[in-house]
């Protein structure tokens, strides 16, 4: 890519965070976690949109696009490789999970954003919850979360 002067332009990586319901977001922690993950994965350019939704809107997306009638914690839609996609995090579901797991809400929001981004990048985990913690995807996810939250 070249600019108007013909000089090469550095690759651009855009991370767009939104909360239509105006729920508070840990924006700095989210940006640090996602930038760290993308650097680890060697992604230097692209666009990632992460939207935090209440139960009803994220359930509607799950029904409409995946034919699953439940409230998910995260949905990912890849638009083009290596990184152009949308991640939707269930804010209310993250809040419930943070209580169940006894972790701060900000940490769970970051964890889910990282999880969804890993799916965009082609990572998968076992369907069986018992095997997820041993998966490479889970290990990478938790490494990024620990990097941000210690």
Residue pairs with C-beta under 8 A, 6 or more apart in sequence:
1 8
1 9
1 11
2 8
2 9
3 9
11 44
11 45
12 45
13 35
13 38
13 43
13 44
13 45
13 46
13 47
13 48
13 83
14 46
14 47
14 48
15 30
15 31
15 34
15 35
15 47
15 48
15 50
16 47
16 48
16 49
16 50
17 25
17 27
17 30
17 31
17 50
17 51
17 52
18 49
18 50
18 51
18 52
19 25
19 51
19 52
19 91
20 51
20 52
20 53
20 57
21 52
21 53
21 54
21 91
23 52
23 54
23 91
25 52
25 109
26 106
26 109
26 110
29 106
29 110
29 148
29 149
30 50
30 109
30 110
30 113
32 147
32 148
33 110
33 113
33 114
33 144
33 145
33 147
33 148
34 48
34 50
34 113
34 114
34 117
36 144
36 147
36 148
37 114
37 117
37 118
37 140
37 144
38 46
38 48
38 83
38 117
40 140
40 144
41 121
43 82
43 83
43 121
45 83
46 82
46 83
46 84
47 83
47 84
47 85
48 83
48 84
48 85
48 87
48 117
48 120
49 85
49 86
49 87
50 86
50 87
50 88
50 89
50 113
50 116
50 117
51 86
51 87
51 88
51 89
52 88
52 89
52 91
52 94
52 109
53 61
53 88
53 89
53 90
53 91
54 90
54 91
54 92
55 71
55 90
55 92
55 93
58 71
58 72
58 75
58 88
58 89
58 90
58 93
59 69
59 70
59 71
59 72
61 75
61 88
62 68
62 69
62 70
62 71
62 72
62 75
63 69
65 75
65 77
66 75
71 90
71 92
71 93
72 90
72 93
73 89
73 90
73 93
73 94
73 97
73 112
74 87
74 88
74 89
74 90
74 112
74 113
74 115
74 116
74 119
75 87
75 88
75 116
76 85
76 86
76 87
76 88
76 116
76 117
76 119
76 120
77 85
77 86
77 87
77 88
77 120
78 84
78 85
78 119
78 120
79 85
79 86
81 122
82 121
83 120
83 121
85 120
87 113
87 116
87 117
87 120
88 116
89 109
89 112
89 113
89 116
90 112
91 109
94 105
94 108
94 109
94 112
95 105
95 108
97 108
98 104
98 105
98 107
98 108
101 108
103 111
104 149
106 149
107 145
107 149
110 145
110 148
110 149
111 141
111 142
111 145
114 141
114 144
114 145
115 137
115 141
118 137
118 140
118 141
123 136
123 137
123 140
124 135
124 137
125 131
125 132
125 135
125 137
125 138
126 132
126 135
132 138
